[in-house]
Amino acid sequence: MKSIPAALLPHALVALISVASASASVRVNTLRCEYADNPLGIDSPQPRLSWGLESDERAQRQTAYQVLVASSADKLKAGQADLWDSGKVLSDQSIQVVYAGEPLASRQRCAWKVRVWDQDGKAAESKPALWEMGLLQPADWQAQWIGYTTNAQSKGAFGDARWIWFPEGNPAASAPKGERFFRRVVQIPLDASIKAARLTITVDDQFTVYVNGEEAGKSSGQTDAWKSKGSFDVKARLRQGPNVIAVKAFNNGNSAGLLANLEIECDSPIAAVSDKSWKVANAAAEGWTRTDFDDASWASAKEIAKLGEGPWGNPFSVQSTLGQVPHLRKTATLGKAIKQARLYASALGLYEFYINGQRVGHDVFNPSWTDYHKRVQYHTYDITPLLRSGDNAFGIILGDGWYAGYVGLGGPHRYGPQAFALAQVEVEFTDGSKQTLATDALWKAGNGPLLQSDMLMGETYDARRELPGWNKAGFDDSKWQAVQMEKVEIPLVAAPDGPVRKMMELKPRGITEPKPGHYIFDLGQNMVGWARLKLRGEAGTAVTVKFVEMLNPDGTIYTANLRGAKCTDYYTLKGGRA
């Protein structure tokens, strides 16, 4: 076939050929270090570099590359690759190019770019990118591991409670079948502000509990119900002055015992555990559940065994319970203009970090699950925009996570009974000076609205216990407690994986009500995430949200496949709209 002279081609086609030829080039983009865009806090001494290529021509390819790495963006711009100049390397390799320059130090900031040559020998250069080294040596860490749990939490849900019963022989071995009646007067100071109150109780075999004459709860009625403790929010039933906790207990004729722990959170925490100070009778009298009843003729309860002893053992130990989610905080003054700042953070558990009321980052489930016997991950954040000259507040919400929460079928506390946090803030000022703020014994701790948070069991949230401004400067933490310190020798490693983040929102495709007051929201697919509800109701109104994957044929929820996982959230309203 003869070629057609260009002069005979249509002008539009000539113009098209000219444009295509002029724009044919290779473009270098998507520079990544350790598979991440401009990563902070990596700990590989020889990071792996990669880049992508684009071209408007078919079958175009890279025939050579050159990597330039400098200790600052200004040096890189001036062509001073003082950390590494690979020289021109004849290769089509564009992934896992191993850095082979000067040794990198902790916090080292590296600016880099790539020059490539295409199959026609034409060179193209990328825009600059960055990476920053993390804390490479244990000595770089000034931070200490901190956490918090109340005394009752550290001893389990029942604290120092004793098994008690009516003084009739040895109830641990055998007791007459029938009812026994217990009561305890608890004094609350007249000037006390009751923030929360919870009664944890079990009886071998059944019970009904009263607070100031009103029924507050009862056992499940199941066989061996004493193995499953009852937990009741009794704040609304308590008042300043004398209060009566009364229990009607029933024994079926075998071993008999009552175990109870009342925890009242106020200015000075109050605890009332079952012990010999309780009064007991084998017959009830009118008004026995009220404060005006005279129990002088009642016997003192008999202490049968410590928790963990006797025929009951201890199915309620700290090893089988989940604690409240502590809030940790500290304020510090930064007296100069800030150039840049970094946060290095980790947890044996899960953490959310706050600065001056704002959450750091958008990640969830940090740090990722590791074998905590071998390593625990930390993350690095640029927090420069969140800081200011003057007073700054730092806060941590610390969850059990995989470390202290439920993991698979193995129950909770596979690695440890309590979560701890680690954080180090490093600030560089415009005058070149530096300041380091780290978790230490000067941090303070308290409990807030999160009474429990677990990835398998669910979350319990009481909005009445919210702490407005807890993560801001100026918050009054004078009644908060000292944090607990923990010596941890688990190696710290920079997180190599990408973060878990919110990706999308799903709206229900349908809403049904198989039972009165029970609503099912069908999202149309299996998903991983959390629910957002808008509620309105009186303070103390409780809402239960269960998460399931399937429905029964009658339209009710199917939970058998969840096995031991409750997958249930409990939310208590503070009043108004939430």
C-alpha positions in Angstrom: 0.0 0.0 0.0 1.4 3.4 -1.1 1.8 6.1 1.6 -0.3 9.1 1.1 1.6 12.4 1.0 0.9 14.6 4.0 -0.2 17.4 1.7 -3.1 15.3 0.5 -4.4 14.4 4.0 -7.4 16.3 5.5 -6.2 19.2 7.6 -8.1 17.9 10.7 -6.2 14.6 10.5 -2.9 16.3 10.2 -3.6 18.3 13.3 -4.6 15.2 15.2 -1.4 13.4 14.3 0.7 16.4 15.3 -1.0 16.7 18.7 -0.6 13.0 19.5 3.1 13.0 18.6 3.8 16.1 20.7 2.0 14.8 23.8 3.6 11.3 23.7 5.7 11.2 26.9 6.1 9.2 30.1 4.8 10.8 33.3 6.0 9.6 36.8 3.4 9.7 39.6 2.2 7.8 42.7 5.4 7.9 44.6 5.2 5.6 47.6 7.5 4.7 50.4 6.8 1.4 52.2 3.5 1.3 50.1 2.2 4.5 51.6 1.9 8.1 50.4 4.2 10.5 52.2 4.3 8.3 55.4 5.2 9.5 58.8 6.9 7.4 61.4 8.2 4.4 59.5 10.9 2.2 61.1 12.4 0.3 58.2 16.1 1.3 58.1 16.1 0.7 54.3 12.6 1.7 53.1 11.3 0.3 49.8 10.3 2.8 47.2 7.9 2.6 44.3 6.3 4.7 41.6 3.8 4.6 38.8 4.1 5.5 35.1 1.6 6.9 32.6 1.9 7.5 28.9 -0.3 8.4 26.0 1.6 6.0 23.8 1.0 2.3 23.5 3.7 -0.1 24.7 5.7 2.7 26.3 8.1 1.5 29.1 10.8 2.5 31.5 14.3 1.6 30.5 16.2 3.3 33.4 15.6 5.2 36.6 17.3 7.5 39.1 16.3 8.0 42.7 17.3 11.2 44.5 16.9 11.6 48.2 17.7 14.7 50.3 17.5 15.7 53.9 15.2 18.6 53.0 12.8 19.7 50.3 15.0 22.8 49.6 18.1 20.7 49.0 16.2 18.4 46.8 14.9 21.3 44.8 18.4 22.6 44.4 19.6 19.2 43.2 21.5 18.3 46.3 20.7 14.6 47.0 22.8 14.5 50.2 21.2 11.2 51.4 21.2 9.1 48.3 21.7 9.5 44.5 21.2 6.1 43.0 22.7 7.3 39.7 21.2 6.2 36.4 20.2 2.5 36.8 19.4 0.6 33.6 16.3 -1.2 34.7 12.5 -1.3 34.3 12.0 -1.9 38.0 9.5 0.5 39.6 8.5 -1.3 42.8 10.5 -2.3 45.9 13.5 -0.3 45.0 15.4 -0.5 48.3 16.9 2.7 49.7 20.7 2.4 49.8 21.9 5.8 51.0 23.2 7.3 54.2 22.0 5.6 57.4 18.7 7.1 58.6 18.1 8.3 62.1 15.0 8.6 64.3 12.7 11.4 63.1 14.8 11.8 59.9 12.8 13.7 57.3 13.5 12.7 53.7 12.5 14.4 50.5 12.8 12.3 47.3 11.9 12.2 43.6 12.4 9.9 40.7 13.7 10.5 37.2 12.9 7.8 34.5 13.9 7.2 30.9 11.4 5.8 28.4 12.1 3.4 25.5 13.0 6.4 23.3 15.6 7.6 25.8 13.5 10.6 26.9 13.7 11.6 30.6 10.7 12.5 32.8 10.8 13.5 36.4 8.3 13.2 39.2 7.1 15.8 41.7 8.8 15.5 45.1 7.5 13.3 47.8 8.3 12.8 51.5 8.8 10.2 54.2 9.7 10.5 57.8 11.4 8.1 60.1 9.8 7.1 63.4 11.4 6.4 66.8 13.9 3.7 66.0 15.5 3.1 69.4 13.9 2.2 72.7 15.8 5.2 74.2 13.8 7.5 72.0 10.7 6.9 74.1 10.3 9.1 77.2 6.6 8.0 77.5 5.5 5.5 80.1 2.5 3.1 79.9 -0.5 4.4 81.9 -4.0 3.1 82.6 -6.8 3.3 85.1 -9.2 1.0 86.8 -11.1 1.4 90.1 -10.3 -0.9 93.0 -13.6 -2.8 92.4 -12.8 -3.3 88.8 -9.3 -4.6 89.6 -10.8 -7.2 91.9 -13.7 -8.1 89.6 -17.3 -7.1 89.6 -17.8 -8.1 93.3 -14.7 -6.4 94.8 -14.2 -7.6 98.4 -17.6 -9.1 98.8 -18.1 -12.2 100.9 -20.7 -15.0 100.4 -23.2 -14.5 103.3 -26.3 -16.3 104.6 -28.5 -16.7 107.6 -26.5 -18.1 110.6 -27.8 -21.7 110.4 -25.1 -24.3 110.5 -22.9 -24.5 107.4 -24.9 -23.1 104.5 -21.9 -23.8 102.2 -22.7 -27.5 102.6 -26.4 -27.5 103.1 -29.2 -25.1 104.1 -32.9 -25.5 104.6 -35.1 -24.8 101.6 -36.9 -21.5 101.8 -36.7 -17.7 101.8 -34.2 -15.5 103.8 -34.4 -11.7 104.0 -31.3 -9.4 103.9 -30.9 -5.7 104.3 -28.1 -3.1 104.6 -28.3 0.6 105.4 -26.0 2.7 103.3 -25.4 6.4 104.2 -24.8 8.9 101.5 -23.6 12.4 102.6 -26.2 15.1 102.4 -24.0 17.2 100.2 -23.0 14.4 97.9 -23.7 14.5 94.2 -24.6 11.0 93.0 -23.1 10.5 89.5 -23.7 6.8 89.1 -24.7 3.7 91.2 -24.7 0.1 90.2 -25.6 -3.0 92.3 -24.0 -6.3 91.2 -25.6 -9.3 92.9 -26.1 -13.0 92.8 -27.8 -15.6 95.1 -27.7 -19.3 95.3 -30.4 -19.8 94.1 -32.8 -16.9 93.4 -33.3 -13.3 94.5 -35.4 -10.1 94.3 -33.6 -6.9 95.2 -35.2 -3.7 96.6 -33.8 -0.2 97.0 -35.6 2.1 99.4 -38.8 0.0 99.2 -38.9 -0.3 95.4 -38.1 -3.4 93.4 -34.9 -2.9 91.5 -34.4 -6.2 89.9 -34.5 -10.0 90.2 -32.7 -13.1 89.1 -33.4 -14.9 85.8 -35.2 -17.8 87.3 -33.0 -20.3 85.5 -31.2 -23.2 87.1 -27.8 -22.3 88.5 -28.8 -18.6 88.0 -26.1 -17.7 90.6 -23.5 -18.3 88.0 -24.9 -15.3 86.1 -24.6 -12.1 88.1 -27.3 -9.5 88.0 -26.2 -5.9 87.4 -28.7 -3.0 88.1 -28.4 0.7 87.7 -29.9 2.0 91.0 -28.9 5.7 90.8 -32.5 6.9 90.4 -33.5 5.1 93.5 -30.9 6.5 95.8 -30.9 9.7 97.8 -28.8 11.7 100.2 -28.9 10.3 103.7 -29.8 6.7 104.7 -30.7 4.2 102.0 -31.7 0.5 102.3 -30.6 -2.2 100.1 -32.9 -5.2 100.7 -32.8 -8.7 99.2 -35.4 -11.5 99.3 -33.3 -14.7 98.7 -34.6 -18.2 98.0 -32.6 -21.4 98.5 -33.7 -24.8 97.1 -32.2 -26.8 99.9 -28.6 -27.1 98.9 -25.7 -24.7 99.4 -26.9 -21.2 100.1 -25.2 -17.8 99.7 -25.7 -14.2 98.7 -22.9 -12.1 97.0 -23.4 -8.4 96.4 -21.5 -5.2 95.7 -23.0 -1.7 95.5 -20.8 0.9 94.0 -21.8 4.6 94.2 -19.8 7.2 92.3 -19.9 10.6 94.0 -17.4 13.1 95.3 -16.0 10.3 97.5 -16.8 6.8 96.1 -18.9 4.6 98.3 -18.9 0.8 98.2 -21.2 -1.6 100.2 -20.3 -5.2 99.8 -22.0 -8.3 101.3 -20.3 -9.1 104.6 -21.3 -9.6 108.3 -22.5 -6.0 108.6 -25.6 -7.0 106.7 -28.7 -7.9 108.7 -30.7 -11.1 108.0 -34.0 -12.8 109.1 -35.8 -16.0 108.2 -39.2 -14.2 108.0 -40.2 -10.9 106.6 -42.0 -8.1 108.4 -44.0 -5.2 107.1 -41.8 -2.4 105.8 -38.6 -4.4 106.0 -37.4 -2.9 102.7 -37.7 0.7 103.9 -35.4 3.0 105.9 -37.9 3.5 108.7 -37.9 -0.3 109.6 -36.2 -1.3 112.9 -34.0 -4.3 112.2 -32.5 -4.4 115.8 -33.9 -7.9 116.3 -32.4 -9.2 113.1 -29.3 -11.3 113.2 -26.0 -10.4 111.7 -25.3 -12.2 108.5 -22.9 -15.1 108.6 -19.8 -14.8 106.3 -19.5 -18.2 104.7 -16.5 -17.8 102.3 -14.4 -15.3 100.5 -15.1 -14.8 96.8 -13.4 -17.7 95.0 -13.7 -20.1 98.0 -16.5 -22.5 99.1 -18.6 -24.5 96.7 -19.1 -21.6 94.3 -15.5 -20.9 93.2 -15.2 -17.6 91.3 -16.9 -17.4 87.9 -17.0 -13.6 88.4 -13.3 -12.9 88.6 -11.7 -9.9 86.8 -10.6 -12.5 84.2 -14.2 -12.9 83.1 -15.4 -9.3 83.3 -15.0 -6.1 81.2 -14.2 -2.8 83.0 -15.2 0.7 82.3 -13.5 2.7 79.6 -11.1 5.2 81.3 -10.6 8.8 80.1 -7.0 10.0 80.6 -5.9 13.7 80.4 -3.2 16.2 81.0 -2.7 19.9 80.3 0.6 21.5 79.3 1.7 25.0 78.3 3.6 25.7 75.1 5.1 29.2 75.4 6.5 29.7 71.9 5.5 29.8 68.3 5.2 26.3 66.9 6.9 25.1 63.8 5.8 21.5 63.8 4.7 18.7 66.2 4.4 15.0 66.1 2.3 12.5 68.2 3.6 9.0 68.6 0.9 6.9 70.2 0.1 3.3 71.0 -2.0 1.1 73.4 -2.3 -2.3 74.8 -5.9 -2.1 73.8 -7.4 0.6 71.6 -7.1 4.3 71.9 -8.6 7.6 70.6 -6.4 10.6 71.2 -7.7 14.2 71.6 -6.0 17.6 71.5 -7.9 20.7 72.6 -11.2 18.9 72.1 -10.4 17.6 68.6 -9.9 14.0 67.8 -6.5 13.2 66.2 -7.0 11.5 62.9 -9.9 9.5 61.6 -8.6 6.0 62.2 -10.5 3.4 64.3 -9.2 0.2 65.9 -5.7 1.6 66.5 -3.4 -0.1 67.0 -4.1 -3.2 65.0 -4.1 -6.7 66.6 -0.7 -8.2 67.0 0.8 -11.0 69.1 1.3 -8.7 72.1 3.9 -11.2 73.5 6.1 -10.2 70.6 5.2 -6.6 69.4 2.8 -3.8 69.7 2.3 -1.1 67.0 2.5 2.7 67.3 1.3 5.4 65.0 2.7 8.8 64.1 0.5 11.9 63.5 1.3 15.4 62.4 -0.6 17.4 65.0 0.8 20.9 64.2 -2.6 22.4 63.4 -4.1 21.2 66.6 -1.7 22.9 69.0 -1.5 26.5 70.0 0.7 28.8 72.1 -0.5 28.7 75.7 -2.4 26.0 77.5 -3.1 22.7 75.6 -5.2 19.7 76.7 -4.4 16.1 75.8 -6.8 13.3 76.2 -7.1 9.6 75.6 -10.1 7.2 75.6 -8.7 3.8 76.3 -10.6 0.6 75.3 -10.0 -3.0 76.0 -9.5 -4.0 72.3 -7.9 -7.3 71.4 -5.5 -7.0 74.3 -7.9 -7.1 77.3 -11.2 -7.7 75.5 -12.8 -10.8 74.0 -10.9 -12.5 71.3 -12.5 -15.3 69.3 -13.8 -18.1 71.5 -11.1 -17.7 74.1 -12.9 -15.1 76.3 -11.4 -11.8 77.5 -8.0 -11.0 78.8 -6.0 -13.3 76.5 -3.0 -11.1 76.8 -3.7 -9.0 80.0 -6.5 -8.0 82.3 -6.3 -4.2 81.7 -5.6 -1.8 78.9 -2.8 0.7 78.9 -1.8 3.7 76.7 1.4 5.2 75.6 1.8 8.6 74.0 4.6 11.1 73.2 4.2 14.5 71.8 7.3 16.2 70.4 7.1 19.9 69.5 9.6 21.9 67.5 9.4 25.7 67.9 10.2 28.3 65.3 13.4 29.3 67.2 14.7 25.8 66.9 14.1 24.7 70.5 12.1 21.5 71.3 9.7 20.3 74.0 8.5 16.7 74.7 5.3 15.9 76.5 4.7 12.2 77.4 2.3 10.0 79.3 3.6 9.7 82.9 2.5 9.7 86.5 1.3 13.3 86.2 -1.6 12.3 84.0 -5.1 12.0 85.6 -7.9 9.6 85.0 -11.6 9.2 85.4 -14.6 7.3 84.1 -17.1 8.7 81.7 -20.2 7.5 79.8 -18.6 4.3 78.4 -19.3 1.6 81.0 -18.1 -1.1 78.7 -16.8 -1.4 75.2 -15.9 -4.6 73.4 -15.8 -5.6 69.8 -17.6 -8.9 70.4 -19.8 -8.1 73.3 -20.8 -4.5 72.4 -20.9 -1.2 74.2 -22.7 0.2 77.2 -23.1 4.0 77.1 -24.8 6.1 79.7 -25.2 9.6 78.3 -26.0 11.0 81.8 -22.3 10.4 82.7 -20.9 12.4 79.8 -18.0 14.8 80.7 -18.4 18.0 78.7 -15.0 19.6 78.0 -13.0 16.8 79.5 -10.4 17.0 76.7 -10.1 20.8 76.7 -8.0 23.1 78.7 -9.8 24.6 81.7 -11.6 21.4 82.6 -11.7 20.8 86.4 -10.1 17.5 87.0 -9.3 18.1 90.6 -11.5 15.1 91.6 -9.9 12.8 89.0 -7.6 10.1 90.2 -3.9 9.4 89.5 -3.2 7.0 86.6 -1.8 3.6 87.1 1.7 2.9 85.8 2.7 -0.3 84.1 6.2 -1.5 83.2 5.9 -3.0 79.6 8.8 -4.6 77.8 7.0 -5.5 74.6 8.9 -4.1 71.5 7.3 -1.1 69.8 7.1 -1.2 66.0 5.7 1.3 63.5 2.4 0.3 62.1 3.0 -1.2 58.6 -0.6 -1.5 57.6 -3.1 1.0 56.4 -5.7 2.4 58.8 -9.3 1.3 59.3 -11.6 4.2 58.5 -15.2 4.9 57.7 -15.9 4.3 54.0 -19.6 4.8 53.5 -23.0 5.1 55.0 -25.9 2.7 54.5 -29.5 3.6 55.0 -32.1 1.0 56.0 -34.0 -0.6 53.2 -36.8 -1.5 55.4 -38.1 -1.3 59.0 -40.3 -3.9 60.6 -41.8 -4.4 64.1 -42.1 -8.2 64.8 -42.9 -7.5 68.4 -44.2 -4.4 70.1 -41.3 -2.1 70.9 -38.9 -4.2 68.9 -37.8 -2.7 65.6 -35.6 -4.3 62.9 -33.6 -2.1 60.5 -32.6 -4.1 57.4 -29.5 -2.6 55.8 -29.7 -4.9 52.8 -26.3 -6.5 53.2 -23.8 -7.7 55.7 -21.6 -4.9 56.9 -18.9 -3.9 59.4 -19.6 -0.7 61.2 -21.8 1.0 63.8 -25.3 2.3 64.0 -26.4 6.0 64.2 -29.7 6.6 65.8 -31.6 9.8 66.7 -33.5 9.4 69.9 -35.7 11.5 72.1 -36.8 10.5 75.6 -36.6 11.1 79.3 -33.4 10.7 81.3 -32.7 7.1 82.2 -34.6 5.7 79.3 -32.7 2.6 78.1 -32.4 1.5 74.5 -31.0 -1.8 73.4 -29.4 -2.3 69.9 -28.5 -5.8 68.8 -26.5 -6.5 65.6 -27.3 -9.7 63.7 -26.7 -11.2 60.2 -29.9 -13.1 59.7 -33.6 -13.3 60.6 -35.7 -16.2 61.7 -38.6 -17.3 59.4 -41.0 -15.4 61.7 -39.0 -12.2 61.1 -37.3 -12.1 64.5 -33.5 -11.8 64.8 -31.4 -15.0 64.5 -28.5 -15.0 67.0 -27.4 -18.7 67.2 -24.5 -18.2 64.8 -23.1 -15.5 67.0 -22.4 -18.1 69.7 -21.0 -16.4 72.8 -20.8 -12.9 71.2 -23.6 -10.6 72.5 -23.1 -8.0 69.8 -25.3 -5.7 71.8 -25.2 -2.0 72.6 -26.9 -0.4 75.5 -27.6 3.3 75.5 -29.1 5.3 78.3 -30.6 8.7 77.5 -29.7 11.8 79.4 -32.9 13.5 78.5 -34.0 15.4 75.4 -32.6 14.4 72.0 -29.6 12.3 71.4 
